[in-house]
Amino acid sequence: MEPIKNILQSRDLDQPQAIIALKKYILTNFNYQANIKISDKNLIISVPSAPLANTLRMRQLDIIKRCDLIDYKLIFRIQ
């Protein structure tokens, strides 16, 4: 029986392209490293402040267009 460590090391655990593009957009435009989780067709974006969450919410259409997130729904949360 193969150890769990070897099984996990052999798996490809790369982030989806959607998360990479969204993190890059937020880092470039707002100088913040966002926490993003993916669930079904939802992207849950956690940020530390309400003003940042509201700004991202107002730019939601631009984010979807630039990051090619047409298949996803964006959900903004305050940590």
NUDO-597021 format. One record per residue: residue in three letters; y, x, z of N, C-alpha, C in turn. Coordinates in steps of 0.2 Angstrom, whole numbers, padded with zeros to 4 digits, always signed. Each point is the difference from the previous one (the first is absolute). Last residue first. Layout:
BEGIN
ALAYXZYXZYXZ;...
***
This chain:
BEGIN
GLN+0198-0067+0027-0004+0003+0005+0002-0002+0007;ILE+0003-0015-0022+0004+0005+0004-0005+0002+0006;ARG-0005-0010-0026+0000+0000+0007+0004+0005+0003;PHE-0005-0013-0026+0003+0005+0004+0000-0002+0008;ILE-0014-0004-0025+0001-0003+0007+0004+0005+0004;LEU-0007-0006-0028+0003+0005+0005+0001-0004+0006;LYS-0018-0004-0021+0005-0003+0004+0003+0005+0005;TYR-0013+0005-0025+0000+0000+0007+0006-0004+0003;ASP-0005+0005-0024-0006-0003+0003+0000-0001+0008;ILE+0017+0012-0013+0000-0007-0002-0006-0004+0003;LEU+0011+0024+0002-0004-0004+0005+0000-0007-0002;ASP+0012+0022-0009-0006-0003-0003-0004-0004+0004;CYS+0021+0012+0005-0007+0003+0002-0006-0003-0003;ARG+0023-0007-0005+0000+0008-0001-0007+0002+0002;LYS+0004-0023+0002+0001+0002-0007-0001+0007+0000;ILE-0001-0010+0021-0005-0002-0004+0000+0003-0007;ILE+0019+0004+0014-0006+0004+0002-0006-0002-0004;ASP+0019-0013-0003+0001+0007-0003-0006+0004+0002;LEU+0001-0021+0009-0001-0001-0007+0000+0007-0004;GLN+0005-0001+0024-0007-0001-0002-0001-0001-0007;ARG+0020+0004+0015-0001+0004-0006-0007-0001-0003;MET+0008-0010+0020+0005-0002-0005-0002+0003-0007;ARG-0013+0006+0019-0001-0007-0002+0004-0002-0005;LEU+0004+0020+0010-0006+0001-0004-0002-0007-0003;THR+0017+0001+0016+0003+0003-0007-0006+0001-0005;ASN-0005-0009+0022+0004-0004-0004+0003+0003-0007;ALA-0012+0014+0016-0005-0006-0003+0004-0005-0004;LEU+0013+0017+0011-0004+0003-0006-0005-0005-0003;PRO+0013-0007+0019+0004+0001-0006-0004+0003-0006;ALA-0011-0003+0021+0001-0006-0003+0005+0001-0006;SER-0016+0020+0009+0006-0004+0002+0000-0006-0004;PRO-0018+0017-0001+0002+0000+0007+0006-0005+0001;VAL-0021-0003-0019+0006+0004+0001+0003-0001+0007;SER-0023-0006-0017+0003+0000+0007+0005+0005+0000;ILE-0014-0015-0019+0004+0005+0001+0004+0000+0007;ILE-0022-0010-0016+0003-0001+0007+0004+0006+0001;LEU-0011-0013-0022+0002+0007+0002+0004-0002+0007;ASN-0020-0015-0014+0006+0001+0004+0001+0007+0001;LYS-0019-0012-0010+0005+0001-0005+0007+0001+0003;ASP-0021+0006+0014-0001-0004-0006+0005+0001-0005;SER+0007+0014+0018-0005-0006+0002+0000-0005-0006;ILE+0011+0026+0008-0001-0004-0005-0006-0005+0002;LYS+0022+0016+0011-0007-0002+0000-0002-0005-0005;ILE+0020+0020+0009-0002-0006-0005-0008-0001+0001;ASN+0024+0013+0011-0007-0001+0001-0002-0006-0004;ALA+0021+0018-0004-0003-0006+0002-0007+0000+0001;GLN+0021+0017+0000-0007+0001-0001-0003-0007+0002;TYR+0026+0006-0008-0004-0002+0005-0008+0000-0002;ASN+0023+0002-0012-0002+0006+0004-0004-0002+0006;PHE+0008-0013-0020+0002-0002+0007-0001+0006+0005;ASN-0005+0000-0024+0006-0004+0000+0003-0001+0008;THR-0020+0013-0006+0005+0003-0004+0007-0004+0001;LEU-0020-0007+0012+0002+0007+0002+0006+0003-0004;ILE-0010-0021-0006+0003-0001+0006+0003+0007+0003;TYR-0013+0000-0021+0006-0004+0000+0004+0000+0006;LYS-0022+0009+0001+0005+0005-0004+0007-0004-0001;LYS-0018-0012+0009+0002+0005+0005+0006+0004-0003;LEU-0011-0015-0015+0005-0003+0005+0002+0004+0005;ALA-0015+0008-0015+0006-0001-0004+0005-0004+0005;ILE-0022+0004+0008+0003+0007-0002+0007-0001-0003;ILE-0014-0019+0003+0003+0003+0007+0003+0006-0001;ALA-0010-0009-0019+0005-0005+0002+0003+0003+0007;GLN-0019+0011-0009+0006+0001-0004+0006-0004+0003;PRO-0021+0004+0016+0001-0003-0006+0007+0002-0003;GLN-0013+0017+0016+0004-0006+0001+0001-0003-0007;ASP-0022+0015+0008+0007+0000-0003+0003-0007+0001;LEU-0023+0009+0006+0004-0004+0004+0008+0001-0002;ASP-0028+0005-0007+0007+0001-0003+0005-0005+0004;ARG-0024+0011+0009+0003-0006-0002+0007+0002-0003;SER-0015+0016+0012-0001-0001-0008+0003-0006-0003;GLN+0001+0005+0024+0004+0005-0004-0001+0000-0007;LEU-0011-0016+0015+0007-0001-0001+0004+0006-0004;ILE-0023+0002+0004+0001-0006-0004+0007-0001-0001;ASN-0007+0017+0015-0001+0002-0007+0001-0006-0005;LYS+0002-0004+0023+0005+0005-0002-0001+0002-0007;ILE-0016-0013+0011+0005-0004-0002+0006+0005-0003;PRO-0026+0008-0002+0005-0001+0005+0006-0004-0002;GLU-0025-0002-0010+0006+0004-0001+0005-0002+0005;MET-0028-0001+0000+0006-0004+0000+0006+0004+0000;
***
